[in-house]
Amino acid sequence: MKKYDNTSDEYLGRSAVKPGKDGKYYFKTIMPVAYQIGENRYRPAHIHFRISGTDHQDLITQIYFKGDPHIAEDSSSSSPLSINRILNVTENADKEKAVQFDIVMREEYPLDIAVFNKVCGLYQMNDKSMAEFFKKGDLLFVKINGQIEEGLSYKGNNTFEGGLAWLTVEFEILASGGVKAKAAYLDDDNKQVKIEGTKFLKYSE
């Protein structure tokens, strides 16, 4: 694969793993590599995870690997919140590279389905982008111009937040019955950008 596949139904570049009764899991894959995101800028090698469990809040995160020269220049991997997800690469008995990632889930923060129904839909944003919000599991996913960008957890007060808080979306329920989305995110230069928009197409409830 030469690019992320966040829109295909063919499950390309993705896999599903179930832990054993003891909670342990493992999988084999290739060692990822860094990739370019701009002139002289690279994302460090990483693996994305989405973890779901009964009565626990879904978790979306990613792991990095010690020694990667691009970790310091990336806004996500260089965050202090990522320190425990930059992992040692060792070698197992079969001479294969190996990493250990222990996952701790938190209790689910339930949200009434009626709130999800109100905020889900298509929004025209004031930066001319199109944002789509949709529910999957207990997360609110956002697509920007058709590309899935993030899974957001509910934080209370009609506010949802992505991993490392790089994206926060606050929804305002208008007296007219419409909904406004106010988003704040960090760009590639780690600067905060704020955009907002109004829902113009809702999904049937």
C-alpha positions as CSV (number, residue, x, y, z in Angstrom):
1,M,0.0,0.0,0.0
2,K,1.2,3.5,-0.9
3,K,-1.3,5.5,1.2
4,Y,-3.8,5.1,3.9
5,D,-7.0,3.3,3.1
6,N,-9.6,5.0,5.3
7,T,-12.5,4.8,2.9
8,S,-12.5,1.3,1.3
9,D,-14.8,-1.5,2.3
10,E,-12.1,-4.0,1.4
11,Y,-10.3,-3.8,4.8
12,L,-7.0,-3.1,3.1
13,G,-4.1,-2.5,5.4
14,R,-6.2,-3.3,8.5
15,S,-6.7,-6.3,10.7
16,A,-8.9,-7.4,13.6
17,V,-7.5,-9.2,16.7
18,K,-9.3,-10.7,19.7
19,P,-7.5,-11.2,23.0
20,G,-7.5,-14.5,24.8
21,K,-9.5,-15.1,28.0
22,D,-6.4,-13.9,29.9
23,G,-6.5,-10.5,28.1
24,K,-3.3,-11.2,26.2
25,Y,-3.0,-10.5,22.4
26,Y,-0.4,-10.6,19.7
27,F,-0.1,-10.3,16.0
28,K,2.6,-10.3,13.3
29,T,3.1,-7.6,10.7
30,I,5.8,-5.8,8.8
31,M,7.8,-3.1,10.5
32,P,6.4,0.2,9.4
33,V,8.5,3.1,8.1
34,A,8.3,6.8,8.2
35,Y,6.5,8.7,5.4
36,Q,6.7,12.2,4.1
37,I,3.9,14.7,4.9
38,G,5.4,17.9,3.5
39,E,8.6,19.4,2.3
40,N,11.3,18.0,4.5
41,R,8.7,16.8,7.1
42,Y,8.0,13.1,7.9
43,R,5.7,11.2,10.2
44,P,7.6,8.7,12.3
45,A,6.9,5.0,11.8
46,H,3.8,4.0,13.7
47,I,0.9,1.6,14.0
48,H,-2.7,2.7,14.6
49,F,-5.0,0.9,17.1
50,R,-8.7,1.0,17.8
51,I,-9.6,-1.0,20.9
52,S,-13.2,-1.8,21.9
53,G,-14.4,-3.7,24.9
54,T,-17.7,-4.3,26.7
55,D,-18.5,-1.5,29.2
56,H,-15.3,0.3,28.3
57,Q,-14.7,3.4,26.3
58,D,-13.4,2.7,22.8
59,L,-9.8,3.8,22.5
60,I,-8.0,5.1,19.4
61,T,-4.3,5.5,19.7
62,Q,-1.0,4.7,18.0
63,I,2.5,3.4,18.9
64,Y,5.9,4.6,17.9
65,F,9.4,3.0,18.1
66,K,12.4,4.3,20.0
67,G,15.3,5.4,17.9
68,D,13.1,6.8,15.1
69,P,14.7,10.1,14.1
70,H,11.4,11.7,13.2
71,I,9.7,11.4,16.6
72,A,10.9,14.8,17.8
73,E,9.6,16.7,14.8
74,D,6.0,15.2,14.9
75,S,3.4,17.0,17.0
76,S,1.7,13.7,18.1
77,S,4.7,11.6,18.9
78,S,6.6,14.5,20.6
79,S,3.7,15.2,22.9
80,P,4.4,14.3,26.6
81,L,1.2,12.2,26.5
82,S,3.0,9.9,24.0
83,I,6.0,9.0,26.2
84,N,4.6,5.6,27.2
85,R,3.7,4.7,23.6
86,I,7.3,5.1,22.2
87,L,8.3,1.5,22.5
88,N,11.5,-0.5,22.6
89,V,12.2,-2.8,19.7
90,T,13.7,-6.1,20.9
91,E,14.4,-9.4,19.3
92,N,12.5,-12.6,20.1
93,A,13.8,-16.3,20.1
94,D,13.0,-16.5,16.4
95,K,15.2,-13.5,15.6
96,E,12.1,-11.4,14.8
97,K,11.7,-7.8,15.9
98,A,9.2,-7.5,18.7
99,V,7.5,-4.8,20.8
100,Q,5.2,-5.0,23.8
101,F,2.2,-2.7,24.2
102,D,0.1,-3.1,27.3
103,I,-3.4,-1.5,27.0
104,V,-5.5,-0.1,29.8
105,M,-9.1,0.7,29.1
106,R,-11.3,3.2,31.0
107,E,-14.9,2.8,32.0
108,E,-17.4,3.8,29.3
109,Y,-18.7,7.4,29.4
110,P,-22.2,6.8,28.0
111,L,-24.1,9.3,25.9
112,D,-27.7,9.3,25.1
113,I,-28.4,8.2,21.5
114,A,-30.6,11.2,21.0
115,V,-27.5,13.5,21.3
116,F,-25.7,11.4,18.7
117,N,-28.7,11.7,16.4
118,K,-28.7,15.5,16.8
119,V,-25.0,16.0,15.9
120,C,-24.6,13.4,13.2
121,G,-24.8,14.6,9.6
122,L,-23.0,16.7,7.1
123,Y,-21.6,20.2,7.9
124,Q,-20.3,22.9,5.6
125,M,-17.3,24.4,7.3
126,N,-16.2,28.0,6.9
127,D,-12.8,26.9,5.5
128,K,-14.8,25.4,2.5
129,S,-14.3,21.8,3.7
130,M,-17.1,19.3,4.2
131,A,-17.3,17.6,7.5
132,E,-19.3,14.4,8.1
133,F,-19.9,13.2,11.7
134,F,-21.2,9.7,12.3
135,K,-21.6,7.3,15.2
136,K,-19.7,4.0,15.3
137,G,-19.6,2.1,18.6
138,D,-19.4,4.7,21.3
139,L,-17.3,7.0,19.3
140,L,-18.2,9.9,17.0
141,F,-16.1,9.7,13.8
142,V,-15.4,12.6,11.5
143,K,-14.7,12.6,7.8
144,I,-13.2,15.6,6.1
145,N,-13.9,15.8,2.4
146,G,-14.7,12.0,2.5
147,Q,-11.5,10.9,4.4
148,I,-11.8,9.6,7.9
149,E,-9.7,11.8,10.1
150,E,-10.4,10.9,13.7
151,G,-12.6,9.0,16.2
152,L,-13.8,11.3,19.0
153,S,-14.7,10.5,22.6
154,Y,-17.5,12.3,24.4
155,K,-16.2,14.7,27.1
156,G,-19.4,16.2,28.3
157,N,-21.2,19.5,27.5
158,N,-21.8,18.5,23.9
159,T,-18.0,18.3,23.4
160,F,-16.0,15.5,21.7
161,E,-12.2,15.1,21.7
162,G,-9.8,13.1,19.7
163,G,-6.6,11.3,20.7
164,L,-4.0,13.6,22.4
165,A,-6.6,16.4,22.2
166,W,-5.3,17.4,18.8
167,L,-8.9,17.8,17.6
168,T,-11.8,19.1,19.7
169,V,-15.3,19.6,18.5
170,E,-18.1,21.5,20.4
171,F,-21.6,21.3,19.1
172,E,-24.2,24.0,19.7
173,I,-27.9,23.1,19.4
174,L,-29.5,26.2,17.9
175,A,-33.0,27.5,18.9
176,S,-34.1,26.9,15.2
177,G,-33.3,23.2,15.6
178,G,-30.1,23.4,13.6
179,V,-26.7,22.4,14.9
180,K,-23.4,24.3,14.7
181,A,-20.0,22.6,15.0
182,K,-17.0,24.5,16.4
183,A,-13.7,22.6,15.8
184,A,-10.2,23.3,17.0
185,Y,-7.2,21.3,15.8
186,L,-3.4,21.4,15.5
187,D,-1.9,21.7,12.1
188,D,1.4,20.2,10.9
189,D,3.3,23.1,12.5
190,N,1.6,22.4,15.8
191,K,-0.4,25.7,15.6
192,Q,-4.1,25.7,16.6
193,V,-6.6,26.3,13.9
194,K,-10.3,27.0,14.6
195,I,-13.1,26.4,12.1
196,E,-16.9,26.2,12.4
197,G,-19.9,25.2,10.3
198,T,-23.6,24.4,10.3
199,K,-25.2,21.1,9.6
200,F,-27.1,21.1,6.3
201,L,-28.0,17.4,6.0
202,K,-29.0,15.1,8.9
203,Y,-29.5,11.4,9.0
204,S,-32.9,9.8,9.6
205,E,-33.4,9.0,13.3
